[in-house]
Amino acid sequence: MTVNNVYNGDGAIDSMQNSYQQNEVPGPVPILGAGMAFGFSRKLRRRIQGQRVTG
């Protein structure tokens, strides 16, 4: 976001300019990839915890 104000010698605003640029929103592919990685890590964690020897 950019805001530019130009003041004259009296301290009053002569001109004002505002601009705003929205960032890109990620597509569904990275979101699905993150979900798959999360699911894989959960399965791996369950498998590791199942192999622990208690005693």
mmCIF file of the N, C-alpha and C atoms, coordinates in Angstrom:
data_MODEL
# 
_entry.id   MODEL 
# 
loop_
_atom_site.group_PDB 
_atom_site.id 
_atom_site.type_symbol 
_atom_site.label_atom_id 
_atom_site.label_alt_id 
_atom_site.label_comp_id 
_atom_site.label_asym_id 
_atom_site.label_entity_id 
_atom_site.label_seq_id 
_atom_site.pdbx_PDB_ins_code 
_atom_site.Cartn_x 
_atom_site.Cartn_y 
_atom_site.Cartn_z 
_atom_site.occupancy 
_atom_site.B_iso_or_equiv 
_atom_site.pdbx_formal_charge 
_atom_site.auth_seq_id 
_atom_site.auth_comp_id 
_atom_site.auth_asym_id 
_atom_site.auth_atom_id 
_atom_site.pdbx_PDB_model_num 
ATOM 1   N N  . MET A 1 1  ? 0.859  -1.159  0.000  1.00 0.00 ? 1  MET A N  1 
ATOM 2   C CA . MET A 1 1  ? 0.000  0.000   0.000  1.00 0.00 ? 1  MET A CA 1 
ATOM 3   C C  . MET A 1 1  ? 0.909  1.227   0.000  1.00 0.00 ? 1  MET A C  1 
ATOM 4   N N  . THR A 1 2  ? 0.588  2.165   -0.843 1.00 0.00 ? 2  THR A N  1 
ATOM 5   C CA . THR A 1 2  ? 1.372  3.388   -0.936 1.00 0.00 ? 2  THR A CA 1 
ATOM 6   C C  . THR A 1 2  ? 0.447  4.585   -0.825 1.00 0.00 ? 2  THR A C  1 
ATOM 7   N N  . VAL A 1 3  ? 0.822  5.541   0.013  1.00 0.00 ? 3  VAL A N  1 
ATOM 8   C CA . VAL A 1 3  ? 0.064  6.788   0.159  1.00 0.00 ? 3  VAL A CA 1 
ATOM 9   C C  . VAL A 1 3  ? 1.046  7.934   -0.002 1.00 0.00 ? 3  VAL A C  1 
ATOM 10  N N  . ASN A 1 4  ? 0.766  8.833   -0.941 1.00 0.00 ? 4  ASN A N  1 
ATOM 11  C CA . ASN A 1 4  ? 1.600  10.007  -1.165 1.00 0.00 ? 4  ASN A CA 1 
ATOM 12  C C  . ASN A 1 4  ? 0.763  11.264  -0.979 1.00 0.00 ? 4  ASN A C  1 
ATOM 13  N N  . ASN A 1 5  ? 1.207  12.162  -0.155 1.00 0.00 ? 5  ASN A N  1 
ATOM 14  C CA . ASN A 1 5  ? 0.548  13.455  0.040  1.00 0.00 ? 5  ASN A CA 1 
ATOM 15  C C  . ASN A 1 5  ? 1.558  14.552  -0.291 1.00 0.00 ? 5  ASN A C  1 
ATOM 16  N N  . VAL A 1 6  ? 1.146  15.531  -1.101 1.00 0.00 ? 6  VAL A N  1 
ATOM 17  C CA . VAL A 1 6  ? 2.010  16.648  -1.449 1.00 0.00 ? 6  VAL A CA 1 
ATOM 18  C C  . VAL A 1 6  ? 1.455  17.882  -0.765 1.00 0.00 ? 6  VAL A C  1 
ATOM 19  N N  . TYR A 1 7  ? 2.286  18.516  0.086  1.00 0.00 ? 7  TYR A N  1 
ATOM 20  C CA . TYR A 1 7  ? 1.862  19.687  0.845  1.00 0.00 ? 7  TYR A CA 1 
ATOM 21  C C  . TYR A 1 7  ? 2.406  20.956  0.180  1.00 0.00 ? 7  TYR A C  1 
ATOM 22  N N  . ASN A 1 8  ? 1.615  22.017  0.241  1.00 0.00 ? 8  ASN A N  1 
ATOM 23  C CA . ASN A 1 8  ? 2.114  23.315  -0.233 1.00 0.00 ? 8  ASN A CA 1 
ATOM 24  C C  . ASN A 1 8  ? 2.782  24.045  0.929  1.00 0.00 ? 8  ASN A C  1 
ATOM 25  N N  . GLY A 1 9  ? 3.217  25.265  0.738  1.00 0.00 ? 9  GLY A N  1 
ATOM 26  C CA . GLY A 1 9  ? 3.929  26.023  1.765  1.00 0.00 ? 9  GLY A CA 1 
ATOM 27  C C  . GLY A 1 9  ? 3.081  26.347  2.984  1.00 0.00 ? 9  GLY A C  1 
ATOM 28  N N  . ASP A 1 10 ? 1.746  26.350  2.849  1.00 0.00 ? 10 ASP A N  1 
ATOM 29  C CA . ASP A 1 10 ? 0.853  26.664  3.970  1.00 0.00 ? 10 ASP A CA 1 
ATOM 30  C C  . ASP A 1 10 ? 0.581  25.458  4.862  1.00 0.00 ? 10 ASP A C  1 
ATOM 31  N N  . GLY A 1 11 ? 1.036  24.300  4.457  1.00 0.00 ? 11 GLY A N  1 
ATOM 32  C CA . GLY A 1 11 ? 0.776  23.095  5.240  1.00 0.00 ? 11 GLY A CA 1 
ATOM 33  C C  . GLY A 1 11 ? -0.486 22.381  4.803  1.00 0.00 ? 11 GLY A C  1 
ATOM 34  N N  . ALA A 1 12 ? -1.174 22.906  3.769  1.00 0.00 ? 12 ALA A N  1 
ATOM 35  C CA . ALA A 1 12 ? -2.378 22.243  3.258  1.00 0.00 ? 12 ALA A CA 1 
ATOM 36  C C  . ALA A 1 12 ? -1.966 21.224  2.192  1.00 0.00 ? 12 ALA A C  1 
ATOM 37  N N  . ILE A 1 13 ? -2.791 20.225  2.002  1.00 0.00 ? 13 ILE A N  1 
ATOM 38  C CA . ILE A 1 13 ? -2.499 19.192  1.008  1.00 0.00 ? 13 ILE A CA 1 
ATOM 39  C C  . ILE A 1 13 ? -2.900 19.701  -0.370 1.00 0.00 ? 13 ILE A C  1 
ATOM 40  N N  . ASP A 1 14 ? -1.930 19.717  -1.310 1.00 0.00 ? 14 ASP A N  1 
ATOM 41  C CA . ASP A 1 14 ? -2.216 20.095  -2.693 1.00 0.00 ? 14 ASP A CA 1 
ATOM 42  C C  . ASP A 1 14 ? -2.744 18.905  -3.489 1.00 0.00 ? 14 ASP A C  1 
ATOM 43  N N  . SER A 1 15 ? -2.131 17.759  -3.306 1.00 0.00 ? 15 SER A N  1 
ATOM 44  C CA . SER A 1 15 ? -2.578 16.572  -4.032 1.00 0.00 ? 15 SER A CA 1 
ATOM 45  C C  . SER A 1 15 ? -2.372 15.339  -3.159 1.00 0.00 ? 15 SER A C  1 
ATOM 46  N N  . MET A 1 16 ? -3.146 14.305  -3.458 1.00 0.00 ? 16 MET A N  1 
ATOM 47  C CA . MET A 1 16 ? -3.095 13.074  -2.681 1.00 0.00 ? 16 MET A CA 1 
ATOM 48  C C  . MET A 1 16 ? -3.220 11.905  -3.652 1.00 0.00 ? 16 MET A C  1 
ATOM 49  N N  . GLN A 1 17 ? -2.407 10.877  -3.476 1.00 0.00 ? 17 GLN A N  1 
ATOM 50  C CA . GLN A 1 17 ? -2.440 9.712   -4.348 1.00 0.00 ? 17 GLN A CA 1 
ATOM 51  C C  . GLN A 1 17 ? -2.371 8.463   -3.490 1.00 0.00 ? 17 GLN A C  1 
ATOM 52  N N  . ASN A 1 18 ? -3.302 7.553   -3.685 1.00 0.00 ? 18 ASN A N  1 
ATOM 53  C CA . ASN A 1 18 ? -3.327 6.281   -2.957 1.00 0.00 ? 18 ASN A CA 1 
ATOM 54  C C  . ASN A 1 18 ? -3.300 5.142   -3.966 1.00 0.00 ? 18 ASN A C  1 
ATOM 55  N N  . SER A 1 19 ? -2.538 4.105   -3.688 1.00 0.00 ? 19 SER A N  1 
ATOM 56  C CA . SER A 1 19 ? -2.541 2.921   -4.549 1.00 0.00 ? 19 SER A CA 1 
ATOM 57  C C  . SER A 1 19 ? -2.456 1.680   -3.676 1.00 0.00 ? 19 SER A C  1 
ATOM 58  N N  . TYR A 1 20 ? -3.038 0.599   -4.169 1.00 0.00 ? 20 TYR A N  1 
ATOM 59  C CA . TYR A 1 20 ? -3.069 -0.661  -3.442 1.00 0.00 ? 20 TYR A CA 1 
ATOM 60  C C  . TYR A 1 20 ? -2.886 -1.793  -4.443 1.00 0.00 ? 20 TYR A C  1 
ATOM 61  N N  . GLN A 1 21 ? -2.027 -2.772  -4.125 1.00 0.00 ? 21 GLN A N  1 
ATOM 62  C CA . GLN A 1 21 ? -1.802 -3.922  -4.986 1.00 0.00 ? 21 GLN A CA 1 
ATOM 63  C C  . GLN A 1 21 ? -1.977 -5.184  -4.165 1.00 0.00 ? 21 GLN A C  1 
ATOM 64  N N  . GLN A 1 22 ? -2.846 -6.072  -4.633 1.00 0.00 ? 22 GLN A N  1 
ATOM 65  C CA . GLN A 1 22 ? -3.108 -7.314  -3.916 1.00 0.00 ? 22 GLN A CA 1 
ATOM 66  C C  . GLN A 1 22 ? -2.126 -8.384  -4.381 1.00 0.00 ? 22 GLN A C  1 
ATOM 67  N N  . ASN A 1 23 ? -1.601 -9.156  -3.434 1.00 0.00 ? 23 ASN A N  1 
ATOM 68  C CA . ASN A 1 23 ? -0.684 -10.242 -3.758 1.00 0.00 ? 23 ASN A CA 1 
ATOM 69  C C  . ASN A 1 23 ? -1.455 -11.412 -4.345 1.00 0.00 ? 23 ASN A C  1 
ATOM 70  N N  . GLU A 1 24 ? -0.744 -12.265 -5.092 1.00 0.00 ? 24 GLU A N  1 
ATOM 71  C CA . GLU A 1 24 ? -1.386 -13.438 -5.674 1.00 0.00 ? 24 GLU A CA 1 
ATOM 72  C C  . GLU A 1 24 ? -1.764 -14.433 -4.593 1.00 0.00 ? 24 GLU A C  1 
ATOM 73  N N  . VAL A 1 25 ? -2.882 -15.112 -4.821 1.00 0.00 ? 25 VAL A N  1 
ATOM 74  C CA . VAL A 1 25 ? -3.343 -16.159 -3.910 1.00 0.00 ? 25 VAL A CA 1 
ATOM 75  C C  . VAL A 1 25 ? -2.822 -17.486 -4.440 1.00 0.00 ? 25 VAL A C  1 
ATOM 76  N N  . PRO A 1 26 ? -2.265 -18.354 -3.588 1.00 0.00 ? 26 PRO A N  1 
ATOM 77  C CA . PRO A 1 26 ? -1.736 -19.619 -4.096 1.00 0.00 ? 26 PRO A CA 1 
ATOM 78  C C  . PRO A 1 26 ? -2.837 -20.491 -4.679 1.00 0.00 ? 26 PRO A C  1 
ATOM 79  N N  . GLY A 1 27 ? -2.492 -21.239 -5.718 1.00 0.00 ? 27 GLY A N  1 
ATOM 80  C CA . GLY A 1 27 ? -3.440 -22.133 -6.361 1.00 0.00 ? 27 GLY A CA 1 
ATOM 81  C C  . GLY A 1 27 ? -3.686 -23.372 -5.525 1.00 0.00 ? 27 GLY A C  1 
ATOM 82  N N  . PRO A 1 28 ? -4.557 -24.263 -6.003 1.00 0.00 ? 28 PRO A N  1 
ATOM 83  C CA . PRO A 1 28 ? -4.901 -25.457 -5.220 1.00 0.00 ? 28 PRO A CA 1 
ATOM 84  C C  . PRO A 1 28 ? -3.786 -26.493 -5.168 1.00 0.00 ? 28 PRO A C  1 
ATOM 85  N N  . VAL A 1 29 ? -2.859 -26.477 -6.130 1.00 0.00 ? 29 VAL A N  1 
ATOM 86  C CA . VAL A 1 29 ? -1.811 -27.506 -6.163 1.00 0.00 ? 29 VAL A CA 1 
ATOM 87  C C  . VAL A 1 29 ? -0.899 -27.426 -4.939 1.00 0.00 ? 29 VAL A C  1 
ATOM 88  N N  . PRO A 1 30 ? -0.353 -26.255 -4.562 1.00 0.00 ? 30 PRO A N  1 
ATOM 89  C CA . PRO A 1 30 ? 0.482  -26.225 -3.355 1.00 0.00 ? 30 PRO A CA 1 
ATOM 90  C C  . PRO A 1 30 ? -0.295 -26.574 -2.090 1.00 0.00 ? 30 PRO A C  1 
ATOM 91  N N  . ILE A 1 31 ? -1.560 -26.196 -2.042 1.00 0.00 ? 31 ILE A N  1 
ATOM 92  C CA . ILE A 1 31 ? -2.370 -26.499 -0.857 1.00 0.00 ? 31 ILE A CA 1 
ATOM 93  C C  . ILE A 1 31 ? -2.585 -28.005 -0.741 1.00 0.00 ? 31 ILE A C  1 
ATOM 94  N N  . LEU A 1 32 ? -2.882 -28.667 -1.879 1.00 0.00 ? 32 LEU A N  1 
ATOM 95  C CA . LEU A 1 32 ? -3.072 -30.118 -1.854 1.00 0.00 ? 32 LEU A CA 1 
ATOM 96  C C  . LEU A 1 32 ? -1.762 -30.825 -1.516 1.00 0.00 ? 32 LEU A C  1 
ATOM 97  N N  . GLY A 1 33 ? -0.646 -30.314 -2.019 1.00 0.00 ? 33 GLY A N  1 
ATOM 98  C CA . GLY A 1 33 ? 0.652  -30.897 -1.705 1.00 0.00 ? 33 GLY A CA 1 
ATOM 99  C C  . GLY A 1 33 ? 0.968  -30.800 -0.221 1.00 0.00 ? 33 GLY A C  1 
ATOM 100 N N  . ALA A 1 34 ? 0.637  -29.678 0.368  1.00 0.00 ? 34 ALA A N  1 
ATOM 101 C CA . ALA A 1 34 ? 0.866  -29.512 1.808  1.00 0.00 ? 34 ALA A CA 1 
ATOM 102 C C  . ALA A 1 34 ? -0.012 -30.485 2.597  1.00 0.00 ? 34 ALA A C  1 
ATOM 103 N N  . GLY A 1 35 ? -1.236 -30.682 2.148  1.00 0.00 ? 35 GLY A N  1 
ATOM 104 C CA . GLY A 1 35 ? -2.134 -31.632 2.819  1.00 0.00 ? 35 GLY A CA 1 
ATOM 105 C C  . GLY A 1 35 ? -1.622 -33.062 2.729  1.00 0.00 ? 35 GLY A C  1 
ATOM 106 N N  . MET A 1 36 ? -1.097 -33.413 1.548  1.00 0.00 ? 36 MET A N  1 
ATOM 107 C CA . MET A 1 36 ? -0.549 -34.762 1.382  1.00 0.00 ? 36 MET A CA 1 
ATOM 108 C C  . MET A 1 36 ? 0.687  -34.960 2.262  1.00 0.00 ? 36 MET A C  1 
ATOM 109 N N  . ALA A 1 37 ? 1.537  -33.950 2.349  1.00 0.00 ? 37 ALA A N  1 
ATOM 110 C CA . ALA A 1 37 ? 2.724  -34.050 3.198  1.00 0.00 ? 37 ALA A CA 1 
ATOM 111 C C  . ALA A 1 37 ? 2.328  -34.190 4.663  1.00 0.00 ? 37 ALA A C  1 
ATOM 112 N N  . PHE A 1 38 ? 1.298  -33.461 5.084  1.00 0.00 ? 38 PHE A N  1 
ATOM 113 C CA . PHE A 1 38 ? 0.832  -33.566 6.469  1.00 0.00 ? 38 PHE A CA 1 
ATOM 114 C C  . PHE A 1 38 ? 0.308  -34.971 6.752  1.00 0.00 ? 38 PHE A C  1 
ATOM 115 N N  . GLY A 1 39 ? -0.476 -35.518 5.821  1.00 0.00 ? 39 GLY A N  1 
ATOM 116 C CA . GLY A 1 39 ? -1.009 -36.871 6.001  1.00 0.00 ? 39 GLY A CA 1 
ATOM 117 C C  . GLY A 1 39 ? 0.098  -37.909 6.062  1.00 0.00 ? 39 GLY A C  1 
ATOM 118 N N  . PHE A 1 40 ? 1.111  -37.761 5.197  1.00 0.00 ? 40 PHE A N  1 
ATOM 119 C CA . PHE A 1 40 ? 2.240  -38.692 5.208  1.00 0.00 ? 40 PHE A CA 1 
ATOM 120 C C  . PHE A 1 40 ? 2.996  -38.634 6.529  1.00 0.00 ? 40 PHE A C  1 
ATOM 121 N N  . SER A 1 41 ? 3.199  -37.415 7.042  1.00 0.00 ? 41 SER A N  1 
ATOM 122 C CA . SER A 1 41 ? 3.932  -37.292 8.302  1.00 0.00 ? 41 SER A CA 1 
ATOM 123 C C  . SER A 1 41 ? 3.141  -37.901 9.458  1.00 0.00 ? 41 SER A C  1 
ATOM 124 N N  . ARG A 1 42 ? 1.814  -37.787 9.414  1.00 0.00 ? 42 ARG A N  1 
ATOM 125 C CA . ARG A 1 42 ? 0.999  -38.401 10.481 1.00 0.00 ? 42 ARG A CA 1 
ATOM 126 C C  . ARG A 1 42 ? 1.108  -39.920 10.442 1.00 0.00 ? 42 ARG A C  1 
ATOM 127 N N  . LYS A 1 43 ? 1.062  -40.506 9.230  1.00 0.00 ? 43 LYS A N  1 
ATOM 128 C CA . LYS A 1 43 ? 1.203  -41.964 9.102  1.00 0.00 ? 43 LYS A CA 1 
ATOM 129 C C  . LYS A 1 43 ? 2.573  -42.418 9.586  1.00 0.00 ? 43 LYS A C  1 
ATOM 130 N N  . LEU A 1 44 ? 3.609  -41.687 9.217  1.00 0.00 ? 44 LEU A N  1 
ATOM 131 C CA . LEU A 1 44 ? 4.959  -42.027 9.628  1.00 0.00 ? 44 LEU A CA 1 
ATOM 132 C C  . LEU A 1 44 ? 5.111  -41.936 11.148 1.00 0.00 ? 44 LEU A C  1 
ATOM 133 N N  . ARG A 1 45 ? 4.524  -40.921 11.737 1.00 0.00 ? 45 ARG A N  1 
ATOM 134 C CA . ARG A 1 45 ? 4.600  -40.763 13.198 1.00 0.00 ? 45 ARG A CA 1 
ATOM 135 C C  . ARG A 1 45 ? 3.898  -41.914 13.901 1.00 0.00 ? 45 ARG A C  1 
ATOM 136 N N  . ARG A 1 46 ? 2.725  -42.322 13.385 1.00 0.00 ? 46 ARG A N  1 
ATOM 137 C CA . ARG A 1 46 ? 2.010  -43.449 13.995 1.00 0.00 ? 46 ARG A CA 1 
ATOM 138 C C  . ARG A 1 46 ? 2.822  -44.733 13.899 1.00 0.00 ? 46 ARG A C  1 
ATOM 139 N N  . ARG A 1 47 ? 3.473  -44.943 12.750 1.00 0.00 ? 47 ARG A N  1 
ATOM 140 C CA . ARG A 1 47 ? 4.275  -46.152 12.558 1.00 0.00 ? 47 ARG A CA 1 
ATOM 141 C C  . ARG A 1 47 ? 5.473  -46.157 13.499 1.00 0.00 ? 47 ARG A C  1 
ATOM 142 N N  . ILE A 1 48 ? 6.121  -45.021 13.685 1.00 0.00 ? 48 ILE A N  1 
ATOM 143 C CA . ILE A 1 48 ? 7.281  -44.940 14.582 1.00 0.00 ? 48 ILE A CA 1 
ATOM 144 C C  . ILE A 1 48 ? 6.845  -45.166 16.028 1.00 0.00 ? 48 ILE A C  1 
ATOM 145 N N  . GLN A 1 49 ? 5.731  -44.562 16.440 1.00 0.00 ? 49 GLN A N  1 
ATOM 146 C CA . GLN A 1 49 ? 5.275  -44.724 17.823 1.00 0.00 ? 49 GLN A CA 1 
ATOM 147 C C  . GLN A 1 49 ? 4.804  -46.151 18.080 1.00 0.00 ? 49 GLN A C  1 
ATOM 148 N N  . GLY A 1 50 ? 4.310  -46.849 17.064 1.00 0.00 ? 50 GLY A N  1 
ATOM 149 C CA . GLY A 1 50 ? 3.869  -48.229 17.224 1.00 0.00 ? 50 GLY A CA 1 
ATOM 150 C C  . GLY A 1 50 ? 5.033  -49.186 17.430 1.00 0.00 ? 50 GLY A C  1 
ATOM 151 N N  . GLN A 1 51 ? 6.232  -48.819 16.970 1.00 0.00 ? 51 GLN A N  1 
ATOM 152 C CA . GLN A 1 51 ? 7.396  -49.692 17.069 1.00 0.00 ? 51 GLN A CA 1 
ATOM 153 C C  . GLN A 1 51 ? 8.160  -49.484 18.368 1.00 0.00 ? 51 GLN A C  1 
ATOM 154 N N  . ARG A 1 52 ? 7.796  -48.520 19.144 1.00 0.00 ? 52 ARG A N  1 
ATOM 155 C CA . ARG A 1 52 ? 8.518  -48.277 20.396 1.00 0.00 ? 52 ARG A CA 1 
ATOM 156 C C  . ARG A 1 52 ? 8.272  -49.399 21.394 1.00 0.00 ? 52 ARG A C  1 
ATOM 157 N N  . VAL A 1 53 ? 9.301  -49.751 22.090 1.00 0.00 ? 53 VAL A N  1 
ATOM 158 C CA . VAL A 1 53 ? 9.198  -50.814 23.099 1.00 0.00 ? 53 VAL A CA 1 
ATOM 159 C C  . VAL A 1 53 ? 8.959  -50.147 24.446 1.00 0.00 ? 53 VAL A C  1 
ATOM 160 N N  . THR A 1 54 ? 7.897  -50.544 25.122 1.00 0.00 ? 54 THR A N  1 
ATOM 161 C CA . THR A 1 54 ? 7.609  -49.994 26.438 1.00 0.00 ? 54 THR A CA 1 
ATOM 162 C C  . THR A 1 54 ? 8.047  -51.032 27.483 1.00 0.00 ? 54 THR A C  1 
ATOM 163 N N  . GLY A 1 55 ? 8.584  -50.557 28.520 1.00 0.00 ? 55 GLY A N  1 
ATOM 164 C CA . GLY A 1 55 ? 8.946  -51.547 29.502 1.00 0.00 ? 55 GLY A CA 1 
ATOM 165 C C  . GLY A 1 55 ? 9.781  -50.993 30.543 1.00 0.00 ? 55 GLY A C  1 
# 
